[in-house]
Every structure is written in structure tokens, then in C-alpha cells.
Amino acid sequence: MSDSIQTKRRRTDPQTVLCDMCAEDRKPAKKTCMKCEISMCFQHLQAHLTTPVLLQTHPLTEPMDLCGNTKCPQHGKLLEYYCLDDMTCVCVSCAIEDQHRLHNMKTFSTAHKELLEKLKAEQLILQEKTDDENVSLEKWEQSERGKLGRCSVRLIEAVTKLRDISLTSVQSSVSARMVSLKTSKSSLEAAQKEKDTFSFLQMYSQVHQDVEEAKAVDLSKGLEPGSHRDKLVEEMRQNGEKMVKQASQFWGSLLTLVDPEHHQELVPTGSDL
């Protein structure tokens, strides 16, 4: 494959960040300097890797399209610190002069490490919450089926429809609440896979918000045993017994009408009904 074809492919690939210092045949960038706001290939990166002053004052990240978001919109200075209180990247002027001066400030690398550990711990909490046996829909359904199974066959035919509607509603409700947990899980996984420090810190605020919303979710709400639900089940059982008794009386009256001589032998018992 010719060099011209390779160059054309690199330029048309939206995932490739090209070197800003190559005059011709721009090569893929190896690093991006946040202070210079340029991306550099291996050849043009050497000055940043070998000059002590540049090593200390010019932070390098994985190749990225900066789009002008590396500088403070208020002071025009390089974003170098992360405010843990406000969960945002700030410049040195923000850190020592303005509203962030009394906040908990960290360097990007330190903030990345600490917040990554925090996300891992919160991921375990959410996993335990998801796996909690007390919110198991399967056990809840089995319990309700057992209660309904002690009713008569005809009562079950009527109550089954109510049960299916109830289960569908409960499952829909819990599924809706599960969205927050799934969203937080996706955010946590994406954040933990993000290797670039600056990109990680930029997305942390949203990840934190997703996690807090998920932590507030109560999957067991509406599933726990309670007097209101027990009272409803008891009323259904009593009404079912009345239905069986009335059906038996109706059945006997009907058989008396159609077969007066043998109706006593044909009338089913309450348990048969």
C-alpha cells in the first residue's frame, strides 16, 4: 500500500488524532500537550520528553481533540487541578484566588487515583444491593403463587388474571428503578476503562451523579410483606370461599331443576369446585 493511500486513510479515520506539527504526510499522534494545545507524533514529541522544563510544566495526555477545553474559561489559564468539592477541573487562579480557594484540591493524577478507588468501592455497594435476596422477584412470585394455590380452582382462574396484572406492574416498576442501577453500572465501567486522566476527570461529575441516584433506589419498595397486602389477600380468600359456596348452591339448584332424582349424587363438593 502506497504512502499516499495510508495518509489518506489516516486523515479520513475519525478515530485517529494526527500530529499538528507534521508539515506533510501527517502521522498519527502519540501524545497531546495540554499546555501547548497540540498533538505530536513520536518524532515531534521528543522535545517534550527530553527537556526538563517541558517535562515539569507541560502535562501530556493520550492523543485527543482538545477543542479548546483545556483552559479555564474565566482566567484563560491551563486547567491543572481538580476540585473534589465541586467535581470540576480548575486552573491555578481558581485554586488560590477565587471560589475554590478553600476547597479540597488535587492534582489530576492524584484525583484520578482517589476517585477511581471510590468508584470501585461504590460499585461493590451497588452490586450487593442488586443481589439482595430480599428483593428477588422470583421468590416474591413463588410466595404469592403458594398463597393463591391454596384457593379453589375457580378462584385461581379469577385471581390469576389479577396476579399477572400485579406482577407485570411490579416488574415494570422494578425494571424502571433498575434503569438507574444499570446506568450507574455503565458509567462506572466506562469511567474505570478510561485511561486518560483528563478525560476521566471531565466525566466524573456525571458518573458521580449516576451513582448517587442509583444508591437512592429502593428495589424492595412495594415487595416487602405488610399488613395492607396481607389484609387484601385475606379479603380475597374470604370472598373466594363465598364464591365457592354460592357456586355450589347454584349448581345444586340447577341440577335439581334438570335432574330432580339424581341431583344429590351430581352436586360437587366445595373442594371439587
C-alpha positions as a printed NumPy array, in Angstrom:
array([[  0.   ,   0.   ,   0.   ],
       [  1.448,   3.359,  -1.024],
       [  2.25 ,   6.145,   1.464],
       [ -0.368,   8.414,  -0.129],
       [ -3.1  ,   5.839,   0.399],
       [ -2.036,   5.285,   4.043],
       [ -2.029,   9.046,   4.651],
       [ -5.494,   9.398,   3.116],
       [ -6.85 ,   6.641,   5.345],
       [ -5.361,   8.217,   8.48 ],
       [ -6.911,  11.552,   7.615],
       [-10.367,  10.075,   6.946],
       [-10.406,   7.856,  10.049],
       [-12.426,   9.803,  12.667],
       [-10.744,   7.871,  15.484],
       [ -7.192,   8.914,  14.532],
       [ -5.666,  12.093,  16.005],
       [ -2.968,  13.398,  13.667],
       [  0.221,  15.266,  14.535],
       [ -0.24 ,  19.043,  14.393],
       [  3.477,  19.642,  13.712],
       [  3.889,  17.493,  10.617],
       [  4.069,  19.732,   7.58 ],
       [  3.344,  16.916,   5.114],
       [  2.173,  13.335,   5.448],
       [  0.785,  13.933,   8.94 ],
       [  1.449,  10.926,  11.153],
       [ -0.782,   9.652,  13.975],
       [ -0.154,  11.478,  17.244],
       [  1.414,   9.686,  20.224],
       [  0.641,  12.324,  22.868],
       [ -1.234,  15.606,  23.271],
       [  0.273,  18.524,  25.222],
       [ -2.449,  20.284,  27.163],
       [ -0.404,  23.443,  27.627],
       [  0.716,  23.791,  24.012],
       [ -2.685,  22.5  ,  22.881],
       [ -1.121,  20.404,  20.123],
       [ -0.879,  16.696,  19.345],
       [  2.502,  15.264,  18.367],
       [  3.822,  12.188,  16.637],
       [  6.764,  10.247,  18.071],
       [  9.335,  12.383,  16.232],
       [  7.973,  15.771,  17.279],
       [  7.286,  14.543,  20.831],
       [ 10.982,  14.103,  21.646],
       [ 11.496,  17.709,  22.795],
       [  8.748,  17.318,  25.398],
       [ 10.275,  14.051,  26.622],
       [ 13.889,  15.214,  26.848],
       [ 13.627,  18.838,  28.016],
       [ 13.365,  19.027,  31.853],
       [ 11.351,  22.258,  31.844],
       [  8.826,  20.867,  29.408],
       [  8.586,  17.616,  31.368],
       [  7.679,  19.516,  34.538],
       [  5.35 ,  22.167,  33.154],
       [  3.713,  20.633,  30.072],
       [  1.279,  17.814,  31.001],
       [  0.919,  15.131,  28.338],
       [ -2.178,  13.008,  27.738],
       [ -3.251,  10.337,  25.309],
       [ -3.982,  11.774,  21.817],
       [ -7.218,  13.739,  21.911],
       [ -9.084,  16.529,  20.156],
       [ -8.844,  19.379,  22.648],
       [-11.495,  21.67 ,  21.152],
       [-10.321,  24.491,  23.421],
       [-11.456,  22.814,  26.665],
       [ -8.046,  22.644,  28.368],
       [ -8.071,  26.251,  29.575],
       [-10.127,  27.972,  32.244],
       [-12.94 ,  29.964,  30.607],
       [-12.675,  32.584,  33.379],
       [ -8.92 ,  33.107,  33.612],
       [ -7.68 ,  31.663,  30.322],
       [ -5.08 ,  29.552,  32.162],
       [ -4.329,  25.852,  31.841],
       [ -6.585,  23.518,  33.825],
       [ -4.178,  21.767,  36.201],
       [ -6.187,  20.87 ,  39.328],
       [ -9.396,  19.071,  40.198],
       [-11.811,  20.435,  42.818],
       [-13.273,  17.461,  44.696],
       [-15.948,  19.635,  46.314],
       [-17.366,  20.952,  43.029],
       [-16.186,  17.992,  40.892],
       [-14.662,  20.159,  38.19 ],
       [-11.268,  20.955,  36.665],
       [ -9.796,  24.351,  37.615],
       [ -6.741,  26.489,  36.907],
       [ -4.213,  27.782,  39.428],
       [ -6.03 ,  31.124,  39.764],
       [ -9.291,  29.34 ,  40.603],
       [ -7.443,  27.242,  43.181],
       [ -5.79 ,  30.08 ,  45.101],
       [ -7.848,  33.204,  44.431],
       [-11.489,  32.54 ,  43.574],
       [-14.359,  30.43 ,  44.89 ],
       [-12.318,  27.207,  45.025],
       [ -9.527,  28.508,  47.277],
       [-10.92 ,  26.81 ,  50.417],
       [-11.963,  23.615,  48.63 ],
       [-10.307,  20.22 ,  48.531],
       [ -7.957,  20.482,  45.543],
       [ -5.97 ,  17.644,  43.965],
       [ -3.646,  17.273,  41.029],
       [ -5.13 ,  15.39 ,  38.096],
       [ -3.154,  12.218,  38.743],
       [ -3.989,  12.154,  42.47 ],
       [ -7.667,  12.905,  41.857],
       [ -7.818,  10.213,  39.192],
       [ -6.403,   7.609,  41.559],
       [ -8.599,   8.556,  44.546],
       [-11.828,   8.826,  42.574],
       [-11.169,   5.563,  40.762],
       [-10.854,   3.799,  44.127],
       [-14.072,   5.473,  45.274],
       [-15.922,   4.236,  42.194],
       [-14.71 ,   0.686,  42.798],
       [-15.995,   0.789,  46.383],
       [-19.362,   2.193,  45.301],
       [-19.594,  -0.423,  42.588],
       [-19.388,  -3.144,  45.263],
       [-22.139,  -1.444,  47.277],
       [-24.436,  -1.285,  44.253],
       [-23.662,  -4.901,  43.334],
       [-24.646,  -6.064,  46.817],
       [-27.824,  -4.025,  46.567],
       [-28.675,  -5.626,  43.237],
       [-28.004,  -9.147,  44.518],
       [-30.019,  -8.727,  47.714],
       [-32.219, -11.792,  48.073],
       [-34.896,  -9.723,  49.798],
       [-35.706,  -8.001,  46.513],
       [-35.8  , -11.18 ,  44.45 ],
       [-38.83 , -11.04 ,  42.175],
       [-38.633, -14.769,  41.661],
       [-39.045, -15.528,  45.375],
       [-41.786, -12.953,  45.694],
       [-43.71 , -14.547,  42.812],
       [-43.273, -18.048,  44.247],
       [-44.606, -16.859,  47.599],
       [-47.674, -15.302,  46.017],
       [-48.291, -18.38 ,  43.878],
       [-48.192, -20.542,  47.014],
       [-50.86 , -18.424,  48.714],
       [-53.1  , -18.452,  45.682],
       [-52.553, -22.186,  45.211],
       [-54.436, -22.888,  48.429],
       [-57.591, -21.374,  46.985],
       [-60.135, -23.266,  44.912],
       [-59.625, -23.881,  41.2  ],
       [-62.321, -21.453,  40.144],
       [-60.954, -18.766,  42.438],
       [-57.479, -19.228,  40.988],
       [-58.846, -18.734,  37.467],
       [-60.156, -15.338,  38.503],
       [-57.262, -14.348,  40.742],
       [-54.595, -15.471,  38.252],
       [-55.578, -12.62 ,  35.974],
       [-55.191, -10.215,  38.866],
       [-51.865, -11.794,  39.769],
       [-50.499, -11.476,  36.242],
       [-51.509,  -7.837,  36.084],
       [-49.975,  -7.246,  39.51 ],
       [-46.724,  -8.999,  38.604],
       [-46.486,  -7.094,  35.345],
       [-46.983,  -3.818,  37.173],
       [-44.447,  -4.715,  39.87 ],
       [-41.917,  -5.934,  37.328],
       [-42.385,  -2.784,  35.256],
       [-41.943,  -0.655,  38.366],
       [-38.817,  -2.51 ,  39.486],
       [-37.454,  -2.541,  35.943],
       [-37.872,   1.217,  35.787],
       [-35.98 ,   1.545,  39.063],
       [-33.309,  -0.827,  37.74 ],
       [-32.529,   1.7  ,  34.977],
       [-30.654,   3.859,  37.499],
       [-28.579,   0.86 ,  38.604],
       [-27.831,  -0.129,  35.007],
       [-26.955,   3.458,  34.105],
       [-24.614,   3.736,  37.088],
       [-23.039,   0.391,  36.239],
       [-22.38 ,   1.507,  32.655],
       [-20.978,   4.83 ,  33.877],
       [-18.754,   3.084,  36.431],
       [-17.414,   0.645,  33.847],
       [-16.797,   3.408,  31.308],
       [-15.   ,   5.541,  33.895],
       [-12.808,   2.662,  35.05 ],
       [-11.866,   1.842,  31.46 ],
       [-10.93 ,   5.466,  30.743],
       [ -7.126,   5.579,  30.89 ],
       [ -6.711,   9.26 ,  30.1  ],
       [ -6.618,  11.282,  33.304],
       [ -8.143,  14.45 ,  31.886],
       [-10.998,  12.629,  30.161],
       [-11.689,  10.658,  33.353],
       [-11.95 ,  13.791,  35.458],
       [-14.144,  15.525,  32.895],
       [-16.684,  12.67 ,  33.047],
       [-16.5  ,  12.029,  36.792],
       [-19.208,  14.536,  37.73 ],
       [-21.833,  12.716,  35.647],
       [-20.632,   9.335,  36.918],
       [-20.931,  10.567,  40.494],
       [-24.47 ,  11.804,  39.83 ],
       [-25.477,   8.446,  38.3  ],
       [-24.04 ,   6.592,  41.29 ],
       [-25.833,   8.797,  43.827],
       [-29.159,   8.299,  42.034],
       [-28.611,   4.54 ,  41.963],
       [-27.743,   4.465,  45.667],
       [-31.067,   6.135,  46.43 ],
       [-33.039,   3.444,  44.6  ],
       [-35.028,   1.045,  46.807],
       [-35.778,  -2.064,  44.77 ],
       [-37.625,  -3.711,  47.664],
       [-40.257,  -0.946,  47.888],
       [-43.69 ,  -2.464,  47.361],
       [-42.375,  -6.042,  47.644],
       [-41.936,  -6.312,  51.378],
       [-44.634,  -8.091,  53.494],
       [-47.074,  -5.732,  55.145],
       [-50.435,  -5.502,  56.837],
       [-52.095,  -3.863,  53.816],
       [-51.125,  -6.635,  51.437],
       [-51.938,  -9.384,  53.953],
       [-55.34 ,  -7.807,  54.536],
       [-56.004,  -7.776,  50.792],
       [-55.054, -11.466,  50.466],
       [-57.319, -12.371,  53.385],
       [-60.242, -10.491,  51.847],
       [-59.655, -12.305,  48.558],
       [-59.649, -15.674,  50.378],
       [-62.89 , -14.93 ,  52.243],
       [-64.595, -13.69 ,  49.106],
       [-63.38 , -16.791,  47.294],
       [-64.975, -19.034,  49.867],
       [-68.244, -17.135,  49.434],
       [-67.948, -17.574,  45.658],
       [-67.439, -21.342,  46.054],
       [-70.432, -21.616,  48.391],
       [-72.664, -19.614,  46.07 ],
       [-71.485, -21.635,  43.076],
       [-72.293, -24.857,  44.915],
       [-75.778, -23.61 ,  45.743],
       [-76.328, -22.503,  42.17 ],
       [-75.052, -25.822,  40.852],
       [-77.405, -27.754,  43.173],
       [-80.396, -25.633,  42.184],
       [-79.623, -26.142,  38.524],
       [-79.277, -29.929,  38.862],
       [-82.486, -30.102,  40.911],
       [-84.226, -28.409,  38.042],
       [-82.793, -30.628,  35.266],
       [-82.483, -33.946,  37.171],
       [-84.516, -33.984,  40.397],
       [-83.925, -37.699,  41.091],
       [-80.113, -37.804,  40.926],
       [-79.077, -34.212,  41.681],
       [-77.618, -35.1  ,  45.123],
       [-75.161, -37.542,  43.531],
       [-74.035, -34.995,  40.936],
       [-73.592, -31.944,  43.121],
       [-69.808, -31.373,  43.544],
       [-68.312, -30.548,  46.913],
       [-66.689, -27.203,  47.663],
       [-63.223, -28.722,  47.246],
       [-64.178, -30.092,  43.802],
       [-65.256, -26.631,  42.767]])
